[in-house]
Amino acid sequence: MRDAPEPLSPEDELRLAFGRAIGFTIAALGLLLGGGVLLILLAAIFLRFMFGG
């Protein structure tokens, strides 16, 4: 049976919280920018077929 993990120090908790916040921000920006690029590409393909280009 394993021992219970030691509680994190306040510095470690703060570092973990900032790491999670930065990771979430990077993921959200990546999804927004990637979604925007995908939307532009899909619109270009759709409009090309629509207007016979």
GROMACS elastic network, one bead per residue, 0.5 to 0.9 nm:
[ bonds ]
;  ai    aj funct       b0    kb
    2     5     6  0.86093   500
    3     6     6  0.87899   500
    4     7     6  0.89137   500
    5     8     6  0.87696   500
    8    11     6  0.79536   500
    8    12     6  0.58472   500
    8    13     6  0.61298   500
    9    12     6  0.52051   500
    9    13     6  0.62763   500
    9    14     6  0.86695   500
   10    13     6  0.50396   500
   10    14     6  0.61131   500
   10    15     6  0.85574   500
   11    14     6  0.51342   500
   11    15     6  0.61286   500
   11    16     6  0.85504   500
   12    15     6  0.50434   500
   12    16     6  0.60513   500
   12    17     6  0.85142   500
   13    16     6  0.50747   500
   13    17     6  0.60862   500
   13    18     6  0.86361   500
   14    17     6  0.50310   500
   14    18     6  0.61640   500
   14    19     6  0.84650   500
   15    18     6  0.52304   500
   15    19     6  0.60536   500
   15    20     6  0.86107   500
   16    19     6  0.50207   500
   16    20     6  0.61586   500
   16    21     6  0.86048   500
   17    20     6  0.51889   500
   17    21     6  0.61873   500
   17    22     6  0.86363   500
   18    21     6  0.50043   500
   18    22     6  0.60462   500
   18    23     6  0.84010   500
   19    22     6  0.51943   500
   19    23     6  0.60065   500
   19    24     6  0.84903   500
   20    23     6  0.50133   500
   20    24     6  0.60022   500
   20    25     6  0.85084   500
   21    24     6  0.51421   500
   21    25     6  0.61553   500
   21    26     6  0.86564   500
   22    25     6  0.50733   500
   22    26     6  0.61699   500
   22    27     6  0.85562   500
   23    26     6  0.51662   500
   23    27     6  0.60923   500
   23    28     6  0.85262   500
   24    27     6  0.50758   500
   24    28     6  0.60143   500
   24    29     6  0.85373   500
   25    28     6  0.51214   500
   25    29     6  0.61055   500
   25    30     6  0.84410   500
   26    29     6  0.52077   500
   26    30     6  0.60122   500
   26    31     6  0.85815   500
   27    30     6  0.50489   500
   27    31     6  0.61523   500
   27    32     6  0.85790   500
   28    31     6  0.51790   500
   28    32     6  0.61182   500
   28    33     6  0.85652   500
   29    32     6  0.50471   500
   29    33     6  0.59604   500
   29    34     6  0.82035   500
   30    33     6  0.52835   500
   30    34     6  0.57659   500
   30    35     6  0.81923   500
   31    34     6  0.50686   500
   31    35     6  0.57459   500
   31    36     6  0.83421   500
   32    35     6  0.51115   500
   32    36     6  0.60740   500
   32    37     6  0.86627   500
   33    36     6  0.50056   500
   33    37     6  0.62085   500
   33    38     6  0.85396   500
   34    37     6  0.51743   500
   34    38     6  0.61094   500
   34    39     6  0.85244   500
   35    38     6  0.50266   500
   35    39     6  0.60306   500
   35    40     6  0.86127   500
   36    39     6  0.50343   500
   36    40     6  0.62305   500
   36    41     6  0.86605   500
   37    40     6  0.51192   500
   37    41     6  0.62175   500
   37    42     6  0.86113   500
   38    41     6  0.51086   500
   38    42     6  0.61060   500
   38    43     6  0.85106   500
   39    42     6  0.51380   500
   39    43     6  0.60484   500
   39    44     6  0.85375   500
   40    43     6  0.50898   500
   40    44     6  0.61119   500
   40    45     6  0.86464   500
   41    44     6  0.50808   500
   41    45     6  0.62296   500
   41    46     6  0.85759   500
   42    45     6  0.51289   500
   42    46     6  0.60576   500
   42    47     6  0.85165   500
   43    46     6  0.50234   500
   43    47     6  0.59251   500
   43    48     6  0.83283   500
   44    47     6  0.52407   500
   44    48     6  0.59796   500
   44    49     6  0.86648   500
   45    48     6  0.51849   500
   45    49     6  0.64332   500
   45    50     6  0.86309   500
   46    49     6  0.53376   500
   46    50     6  0.60819   500
   46    51     6  0.87074   500
   47    51     6  0.59508   500
   47    52     6  0.80774   500
   47    53     6  0.80629   500
   48    51     6  0.54685   500
   48    52     6  0.57159   500
   49    52     6  0.51075   500
   49    53     6  0.65376   500
   50    53     6  0.79272   500
